[in-house]
Amino acid sequence: MTELRDTAPATAAPGAGTLLRLLRDGRPRTRSELASVTGLARSTVTQRVDALLASGLIGPSGEAVSTGGRPPTTFCFRPEARVALAADLGATHTRTALTDMSGQILAEEGIDLEIAAGPEAVLDWVVEHGRVLLDRAGRSEAELLGLGLGLPGPVQHATGRAVNPPIMPGWDHFDVPGYVRSHLDVPVLVDNDVNIMAVGEHHVSWPTASHLMFVKVATGIGCGIVSEGRVYRGAQGAAGDMGHVFVPSGSDKPCRCGNTGCLEAVASGTALAEALTIEGVPASGAREIVDLARGGSVPVLRALRQAGRDIGEVLAAAVNMFNPSVIVIGGAMALAGDHLLAGVREIIYQRSLPLATEHLSIVSSTAGEGAGVVGAAVMVIEHCLSPGAADALVARA
């Protein structure tokens, strides 16, 4: 049997990226404080700090209180020094944004764009409009950290390729990162759209939550899981695909996945629109359902409440298994008001263990339609500013 060994030097000293990670918490520090925290020699810290200053990633932020002699200079992270480009691609709608390194949106744009148009057409639009956003914000491609993309289907995160996506003809195993990099020479990271929405919601509204579930209810239904601050993707990247869990009310209703009785077949925007149309309340999709709900349509409100109950059936089992501290309901259907959320809460509190729900928050999304682009940007920022990647970035600068 071949013995696996760690090939990294056991005594490798922390690089500039490690100091940058410390300074990203927003607290200014002196060279002495950085030396104390890292255990590095003062001369080594000075070299690392000088490299970070030259890259523009940190800057002086004033002086600390003197203990005798000249007051020492403090240094802090400069989130405005670089930007990240993000795109949240939905079934029929695309949103792009440019953010700084704190995830703050600097410019954004959303349009109706069919994912079924194919990877080349969609990705060409993303690259073209990414450059438009850079111009609009007065930034250059040289300042771009990378591009984060969310796709509305299963994604193999390690390769950035969609895997058997049901509503994305032409995308199966298409080399998304490779194609984008042939037009824009930056790191490209790709994930499922619900995962990036979970990251965005966690970043914006629940940064201290250890265990969060984000449920997107729109054309389809999916769930992103954040555990201990990291996205949980499962062995093949399929974790959170709750739309294809069987629910009793589904009976024998066919689902686009080939099975019957799936949650998505009874509670998604597409399913509700079809059912309401049969009832004599014409609806073409999630957006029209939202408009009807806001107009007070009783059949629509009743259907939303029942959809919430169906979603709650699946989430109640997840609460007992995963024990999250927060469940966020988002996506287009969540904009219809509280009836969907009320149905979810009703079943979860009825079916889940009291211990699991004692401190559980079940809330609507506060990041809203921007959750996806913020999450995609944060995905890029965390990757590009990880210690190893930051070392390379500083070296290039």
Beta strands, then each sheet from edge to edge (+ up, - down):
strand 1: 29-30
strand 2: 58-63
strand 3: 73-77
strand 4: 83-89
strand 5: 93-100
strand 6: 105-112
strand 7: 144-151
strand 8: 155-156
strand 9: 161-162
strand 10: 188-192
strand 11: 211-217
strand 12: 221-227
strand 13: 230-231
strand 14: 326-330
strand 15: 361-364
sheet 1: 1+ 3- 2+
sheet 2: 6+ 5- 4+ 7+ 10+
sheet 3: 8+ 9-
sheet 4: 13+ 12- 11+ 14+ 15+
end
